[in-house]
Amino acid sequence: MSTRTVDAIKALSRFGELAWFKLPAEYNDEYGYHQVAYMGWCYKAPQEGVDQFIEDAVKGIPTQLEWVLDQTRRNRILLPNRVLFEAGGLENPAFADVVHRMNTQDQEFCIKSISDVALIIQYLQRIPTP
């Protein structure tokens, strides 16, 4: 498990016990490209207001990209707004294709998302919990 993953789990665990967590690798060694960064998680016992608190906190960070917290499913997904917009939502079967296209055709975007996720994780590690 990467240091970034451990840090992200610790940061999100400050707001509740995680039942599930996902953070894709920054770089695809097999194909030789950076990948779009996003974080997914689900709390075992979600607390009222935590999603809004995290979403508001992320909006206050000086990121390079605009980020959105998708709450349409049980699992929460924090991802660049452009990914969600171009895919037409997480439930769209073409979502994985959109992410793959960005991974292979827009490395600048991928690198910005990776940098932003690092900032987001650092910020979530430091802010006072609600």
N, C-alpha and C positions, 0 to 999 in steps of 0.2 A: 504494500500500500504506500503510495507516494506521500511525501510530507504535506503537499497541498491538500490531499484527500483527508489526512489526519486533522489538519488545521480546520478544514471546512466542517468536518464532523464535530469537532470540539466547539466551533463557533455556533453551529445550529443547535447543538445539544444544550447550550445555555438556556434555550427557550422551551425545552421539553425533551423527553426521551424519544430518540429516533427509532422508528420501526423499519425504515428503508431509506437508503441514500444512494445517489448516483452522481458521479462527476467524471465525465469522459477524460481520457488521457489527453494531454496537451498536444502530443505529437504522435502521429501514426508511423511507427518505425517501418512497418511492412511496405507502405506505399510512399513514404517520404514526404509527408505534408503535415502542417499544423491543422488542428481541428477546432471547430467552433466550440467555445466553452459555454456550458450551462450547468446548473445544479438542480437536482431533483431530490425531494425528500418527503417523508410522511412521518408524522408524530404518532406514537402509540395512543396518546390521549391528548388530542389537540386542545389547546387553551384558547378561549375566546380572545380575539384581538391580536393574537401573535402574528397572523398572516399580514394584517394591516400594518402592524408595527414594523415588520421586516420590509414590507413593500415601501413604506414611507422612509425608512432608514436608507434603503438603496437609492431612492430618488434624491436623497440629500448628498450623495457621494458624487464627486466630480469625475464621472466616468466618461470615456470616449464615445460610448454607444448609449443608446436609450435602452433601459432594461424594463422588463415586465414580469410580474409574478402571476403565472397562470394558475387559477384556482378552480378550473372547470372539472377537475377530477379529484379523487381522493389524494393522490400524490400532488405535491406542489412542484412546479417547475419554474425556476428563475432563468430567463433566457433573454437574449437580445430581442427587442421588439421586431426588428427586421425579419428575424427567422420566423417568428409567429405570424407576421403579416404575409410574408411571401408564401408560407406553407398553407395559409388559410386556416390555421388552428392545429392543435396537437392531434385531434381526432382524424385529420385528413390522412388517408393512406399515403399521400405523396410527401408527408412530412420528412421521412428519412431521405427521400430523393433530394429535397431542397437542402437539407443539411449536407448531404454528400456533394452537391453542386457547389455550395459555399466552400466546403473543405478543399475541393480540387481547383476551384476557379477564383477564389478571393482570399488569398493568404493574408492580405493586409487586414481584412475584416476579422479573420480568425485570430490573428495576433492581438488585435485590439480587444477582442472578447476575452482572451487569456489574461491580458494585463488587467482588464476590468474585474475579472473574477478574483484575482489576487487582492485588489483593493477592497472589494466587497467582503471577502473573507476576513481581511485584517480589520475592517470596520466593525463587522459583526462580533469579532473577538473582544472589542473594546467597549462598545456602547453598553450603558446600563440596561439591564433587563427590565421589562415592564412589571 
